[in-house]
Amino acid sequence: IGADLWNDPKPPLSAWGWVGPNTRDWRIAAQTAGNAILAVNSQWLIFVEGLGTNGWPGSDLTYVQSNPVVLSMPSQLVYSVHELSQDAYNQTWFSDPTYPTNLRALWRSRWGYLAENAKSPIFVGCFGTFFVNAVKDDQWLTQLVNYMNGQFTSDGVSDLKAGQMGLSWSVGLQDIGIFLNYKTVDTKTMSYLKSSFAPLLSGPVPSYTPTSIPSSRPSFIPSLSPTATPTFTAQPSLKPTAPSALPTLRPTNILNGAQIFAYYSTIGNQIIDNNGSSIRIAAVNWFGFETKAFALSGLKSRGYKSIINQVLSLGFNAIRLPFSGQMLITPLPLNGSINFNLNPDLNGLSPLQCMDQVVKYCGAVGLRVILDRHSSLADNGWKESLWFIPNDPYYTENQFIQDWQMLAQRYAGTTVIGADLWN
């Protein structure tokens, strides 16, 4: 249903609304990438994360007041933030003498004003706590969940209009998430979330069969049949050899569906379906594709379908999939990162083809998917201050946009509903 363009935009190299000698304007990049996606797939939501000014990356949308993102289709824009407790990322407001009563005003000033004033939907793309400080973390998570449910003041009453849904959100699958070890559900965290779940998002099940890696991919990527048996065990190199020219855009929609899914747009502070009814995204973040393993976490001990089935049974309606640009062109997952006895249909597939299978099965069971670009190189998010790598012959700004267009075409007509452009 969408694309989360870039995970955790990071100052000082990334700016919002201005350009300096050593900075680039993330707002303009988000507009450019978002419009490029909408040009080939107008159904996706475009998720744009705020900067990390005065806090951790991705948490500040104050600049939107004077410099909003302007897409060719404004109804497809969703702003996104990350919120973490003090044991995950300590900040000055946690030691403020007015804590926790200061939290609502803090969230309102940084990003909540967009939802409270019906300017834009907000997607809380990552949040959670380790409960190191039982009292303070309980206060923080209780207030955040209430705020996401529309209690913008402390009177205990939702300020949303009749028929409107609360803020959409995505919580970790593990590591500040709902699983303790990919087998045991964290019942404490789930107890806080029970008031915030939402119905499954509408859309019929498509019928398609993923094909092999497109033949028009860059020539420096080894050819690979989807049923081939891996012949090497070494980890893929961290950075591919630069091609002589940028690769052409890969083929349109390799996951063609016989039916068309419902997709979403925005109005005011709500995400709405084709009938104008408010919907709410209640998702989990499933990490792994953005790491040097190039495979979803947990697949050493469980089948991916089993994990997806449990996510569905717990009440979630979507999965957010972080990935790296490197993952898109890597021939095979890291050896040992997947137990193929438990995941036989992933054997011999590239990481991108593994993502195809995950998207396919999510659609089959009724879960929607948001794609989230974490970084260009795998496991490199905290080192990359821009959505591309300056002076790199491959990971250019143009390649960033081409990657998103490829994914928007590849997953058109599937259960994917949006793009989180840059984490």
N, C-alpha and C positions, 0 to 999 in steps of 0.2 A: 504493500500500500504506500510505500514511500521510501525516501532516501535521506538518511542523516549524513549530511555532506562531509563533515570533518569533526572528529572527536577532539574536545578540549582545545579550542583555539587559544594560542599562547602568546601573550605579549612578552617582550616589547617588539619583536619583529612583526607580529600581527597587530594591526590597528583596526579601528572601526570609524570610518568616515573621513579619514585623512591619510596622506602618504608623506613620508619623510625620506631622508637620504638612505636610511637602512630599514624602512618599514614598507609593508604592503597592506592594502585595505582589504580586510577579510570580507567586509560587507559587499564590496564590488565583486570580489571573487565568488561569493555565495550567489549573488544575482546572476553572474555570468554562467556559473555551473548550473544553477537552478533553471534558468531559461533554456540552456542547452538540453537539459533533461526533458523539460516540458515540450520542446520542439519535436521530440521523437516519442514522447509518452506523456500526454496531457492529463493522465489519470492519477499520477502519483502525487502524494503530498511531499513537499520540500521542507525538511527540518533544518533549521539554521541555529546553531549553538552560539551563545554569547561568549565574550572574551573573559579572561581571568583577572581583569583589573580589580584590585582590592580584594582578591580572594583566589581560590583555586581556578584553574582553567574551565571555561564553559559556564560560569555561574553569573555573569554580569550582563544584563541587557539594558542598562541605563541609557546607553548611547542610542537606542532605538527611538527614543523620544524626539531627537533632532535629526537622526539619520536612519530612517527605516529601510529595510530591504524592500525593493520594488521589483516584483516579478511580472512577467508578461501576463500571468494569470494570478492575480492577487489572492484568489480564493484557494490556492493550493499551498499557501505559506503557513508554516507552524514554527514558532520560536521554541527553542529547547534550552534547558538548563540542567546542571548537576548540583545536588545538595547532599553534603555528607556531615556526619556528626563530628564532635570534637575528637573522638578517639580514632577517627579515620583521617581527619585533616583539621587540626586545631586552629581556631581563629579568635580574634579579640572579643567578638560578641559573646562567646561562650563564658568568658570571665567577667562580663559586664554585671554590675550589682543588680540590674533589673531583670537578668535572665530568669525564667524563659519568656517573660512578658514582652521582651524586646524583639522576639523572633518575627511576629507578624509584620511589624513596621519595617524590619530589615528586608524580608522577602518582598513586601510591597514596593519598597524603594528600588530594589535591584531587578525584579522581573515581574512580580505579582500585579503591578499596576496595569500591565497589558491585559490580564484576565479580568481584573476588577472593573476596569473601564471599558470592557468589551471591545478592546482594540485587536486582540489576536488570541488564538488558543495558545496555551503553554503545555509543552510536553516535558515532564520531569524525567529526563532520560536515564538518570542514574541517581540513586539515593540509598542510604542504609547506615547501619551502625554495628559495631562489634559488641555493644553493651558492656564496655569496660567500666564505665561509670553508670551503674544501674539506674540511679535516680535521674541524673541529668540527661542520659540518653533516652530514658523513658519519656521525659518531658519533651525532648526535642522531636522524637518520632511521633508522639501523640499529636503535638501541635502541627507538624508537617502534614500528617495524614488528614487532620481536620481541615487544614488550609486547602489541601488539594481537593477535599470534598466540598469546597465552596463556603466554608466558615471563615470569611475574610476578616471578621471581627471576633472578639472573645466571648460573645453572648451565647455561643453554643448552637446558633441557628444558621442554616445555610442561607447565603445571600444570592443564590442562583434563582433564576426565574423558573416557573413551573415548566417541566419538560426538558430543562437543560441538565447536562451531565457535568460532573466535576472535572478537574484537570486530568489529562491523560498522563500515564507514567510507565516506567519500566524499571524493574528491580533486578538485581543480580541473580543469576542462577546459583552461583556459589561465590564465596568471598564477599561478604556483606550481602548475602542473598538468601534464597529459600531452601537451599540444600546445604547440609553440613559436610557431606562427603560424596555427593552425587548419588547417594542411596538413602540417606536419612533426611526427612523434611525438618527444617528449623521451625518447629511449631510456635516458638516465641515470636519470630518475625511475622509468621503467617497470622498470628492473632491480631496484630496491628493492622494488617492489610484487609481483613475480612469485610470491613465496611466500604471498601473502595473498588471491589471487583465490578465487572460490567458484563453484559451478555456477549456471547460470541458475535463477532462482526459478520455482517451478512455477505453472502456470495456463494454461488454454486461451485461444485468441485470440478476442476478442469480435467481433461484427459489428454495426456501427452507423454511422449517418451523422449528423454534427453538424448541428444546426439553426441558425437565425439567433439573434441575441441575443434572449433572452426578452422578450416584449412587456411584462412586468410590471416591467422594470427602472425605475429612477428616470426621471421624465419629462424631467429636464434633460439626459439623455444623448441625442444625436441618433440618430434611427432609422437603421438601416444594414442593407441586404441583404447576405448573405454573398458575393454576386457583384457588388456595386456597384463602380464605378470611383471611386477617391478623387477628390474635386473640389477639394481644397486641399492645400497643401504646408507650411503653417506648423506649427510644433510645438504640440501641445495645451498649453493653459495649465497651469501647475504645480498649481493647485488648482481643482477644479470649483466652480461657483456652488452655494451651499448649497441643498438642497431645502427646501420648506416643512415636510416631515415625513420621517422616516426611511423608506427604501424597504422594502416588504414583502419577505419571503424569496422568492427567485426559484424558478422551477419545479423540481420534482424531476427529477434525472438526465436531462439532455438528451443523454447519451451512452449510452443504454440498450443493453445487450449481449444477444445471444441466449444466451450461455453465461456461466457464473459462474466467476470467477477464484478461485484459492486465495488465502487471506489468512492473516495471521500473528498470533500472540499471544506472550506471554512467560512464562517460568517460571525462577525463579532469575536467573542471569546469561545466559540463553540466549533467543534469539528462535526460536520453533518453528513448524512448519507444522501443518496439520490432523491429521497423523498422529503428531505429537509429536516429529518429527525436527528437530534443530537446523539452522537456516539462517544464512547470513552475507550481509549486504548489502555489496557491493563496488561503490561508486557513484562517479560523477563529478558535480561541481557545474557546471551550465551556466548561467552568468550572462546577464543581459540584460533579462529581463522586469521586473526591479526598477529599471532605469535609465530615464532620460528618453527613451531610444529606444523603450521599450516593445516590444522585439523581442530575440530571442536573439542573442547575440554570434556573429559569424562568418558570418552569413547574407548579408553583402555579397559574400563570395567563394566560398561553398559552399552547396549545397542542404542543408536540415536532415536529409533522409533519408540523404544521404551521410555526414554527421557521425555520425548515430545508428548507421548500419551499421558505421562504423569503431570507434566506442565498443564495440559488440558484439563485433567481431572481435578487439579488444585484450584481451578477457576480462572486462570489467565486466558486472554483472548488473542495474544500476539507474542512474537519473539523478535527481539532486536539482535541482529547479527553483525558484530564488529568484524572488520576485515582490513587487510593492508593492500596497497597497490601491488606489492610484490607477490602476494598470494594469487592474484589474478593470472600471473604468468609463470607460476611455479608448476613443474610437471607432476610432482608427486608429494604427498604429505611426508613429513619426517618419519623415517622408519621407526616403528614401535609406538607411534602416537595413536594408532587405531588397532583395536583387537578385531581382526577380520573374521574370526569365528563368531563374534557377536554382531558384526556389521558386514556380512558377506557381500552385500550389493555395493559396498564402497571400494572393494578390492580392485586395484588397478586404475582407479579414477584419479584425475587431477583434483586439487583442492577446489577449483571452480566447479568441476563436475560433482564433487561431494556437496557443495552448496546447492547445486541443482536438485539433488536428491532430497535434501532437507526441505527446500522450498516446496518440492512436489508433495512430500508427505505432510507438511504443515497444511497445505491446501486440501489434502485428502481428508484430514480430520477436522478442518474448520478453523485453524489458527492462521492469523495474518502475520506478515513479516515486514520488518523495517530494516533496511541495509544501512550500516554505519561505517563510514571510512575512518579508521583509527589513525593511519599513518601511511606514508609511502613505503618505507622499508618495514619489514616485520620487527615487532618488539622495539620499535624506535620512536613511539609516540612522544615521549617526554623530551626527546632530543630534537624533534622537528618543530620549529617555531612557525613554519609556514605550511601551506597545503601542498607545496611542491618543494623540491630540494634545489636551491640555487646552484647554478653551474653544473648540475648533473645532466648528462646527455640524454637520459631516459625519463627520469621523474620530473618532468617539466610541468608548467602550468597547463600547457596544451594537453599533455598526457593525462593530467588530473581530470580535465573536462571530457576527453575521449573515453576514459575509463567509465565515467558516470553515464555517458551516452550509450556505451556498449551494454552496461547493466540494465539501463532503462529499456533498451530494445530487447535484450535477452529475456527479461522477466515481465514484459508487457503481457497482459492478459492472464497473469498468474495471481497467486495470493499475496504477492509483494505490493504494499500500498504506499511506500514512500522512501525517501532518501534523506538520511542524516548526513549532510554534505561533508562535514569535517568535525571530528570529535575533539 
